[in-house]
Amino acid sequence: MKKSAIFWKIKAIGRLSVLLVVFLFLGITSLTLPATAARTGNDSGLVSVVPPLSKPALLDPTFDRTKVTLGITPTGWSNSDDLTIDLTPPIPYQQILSEIALSGFVGTQMSPKYPKYPDQKEVLKSELALRNVRISEPWVGTKFTEPGQEDATLKEFNEQVKFMKDMGGIKIVVAELGGAVHQKPGVDPLTERPHFTDQQWSDLLKGLNKLGKLAKENGMQLVYHPHIGTGVEELADIDRLMSGTDPKTVKLLLDTGHLYYAGVDPLAVSKEYADRIEHVHLKNIRQSVLDESKKTGRSFLDSIRAGIFTVPGDSKGAIDFQPILQELAKAKYQGWLMVEAEQDPNTTNPLKDALIARSYLREVTGL
């Protein structure tokens, strides 16, 4: 064969190869996501296994997707209330973060126990960015009702403010832990929780107003978390705290599970304090476990072991989230909607639970 013929054949093959590459590139980039995958909400470019919404959202009106972000805490993978609950070996933090992203969430709390998220901020930022996940909030346990604890509270608060500024977040979650019993074995958190004196209430309200002002000066928003087993648990406690603090600097965290556990209607709180709610934990309750806990005086930790908490969308859950979310949407709520369910990964599947919650929230909110 002549050299010129060989040359032209090679040139033709080269052209065909280029065309094939271009065709494949255009074909791949124009593919739509399969029915079993969907883009996560907001600005996330990750792909989750949550199906896309096939019909209109149940909420009307629903949330502004540019102003509401969905996250999930790591407490289903690694229980931070009861440090004895974990898999052996524990689920690595890399897997926790990856499964959070896979299930379609873009936010998470810090994990306070092993396998906790990296302490080194640059490592943490790298691991989060790899999965397009952000830190939604820290946790600060205040102790204004205990003498001599204010300085320690302020020190921890300032450290968490600095941490969240570095992480690009704006919410600071606090709860008063003076006299709290939720971590004590064998103690009923409903009947043996602390009841503050008038002086303790005065100290708490003064301290929260101080923290709220400090947060605002740093571009942050303080949100208070009513919590089982603490001095701010029942509706009267919430009312007193809200009426005694600056509405501009001290906001409310709506935790549906803790409210329901304490016998407080989360829907009523959503309506009453729509203008003060600046952060949300969507936690579900298994009614049969709650009933048994109340009947036997079971501790908070034992209730967790018994499976009192679960995620929104679980058919065994007692809380109807749709009207609660509707109230928040009507009030034009902005910020995080955080799924939270302290569970035992030995008896549940954390990824499955996360997918149940994410699919439910997509169905209801359209996000």
Number of C-alpha atoms within 10 A of each C-alpha: 5 6 8 9 10 11 10 11 12 12 12 12 11 12 12 12 12 12 12 12 12 12 11 12 11 11 10 10 8 9 8 9 12 10 11 10 16 19 17 24 21 16 12 15 11 18 16 22 19 23 19 20 15 9 8 12 16 15 18 12 15 20 22 16 15 12 12 17 21 23 27 28 26 27 24 26 33 30 25 19 17 19 12 10 19 20 14 7 7 13 16 14 19 16 12 23 24 17 21 26 27 21 25 30 30 28 25 27 19 18 20 17 13 16 17 17 22 16 8 8 13 12 12 16 17 11 19 21 11 13 19 19 22 22 21 28 25 20 18 22 15 23 23 25 23 15 10 10 13 16 11 12 18 19 10 14 23 16 12 18 25 12 15 19 15 12 17 12 18 19 24 23 21 22 20 23 21 20 16 20 22 22 15 14 12 14 19 23 27 23 10 15 19 18 15 17 10 9 10 17 19 15 17 24 22 16 20 25 19 16 23 25 19 19 22 15 11 14 13 19 24 27 25 25 25 25 22 23 26 23 24 25 24 20 18 11 16 19 14 13 21 18 11 17 19 17 14 13 21 27 23 25 20 27 22 25 28 24 21 21 25 19 13 17 16 22 22 13 21 21 15 12 18 19 15 19 23 22 26 23 21 24 24 29 24 21 17 13 17 21 13 14 22 17 9 9 18 21 23 25 23 19 19 23 17 18 20 26 26 27 29 28 23 16 11 14 18 18 25 14 19 17 14 19 23 22 20 23 20 15 17 16 24 19 17 22 22 24 28 28 29 25 30 24 19 12 11 14 13 22 19 12 20 30 23 18 25 28 22 19 22 21 20 21 22 21 22
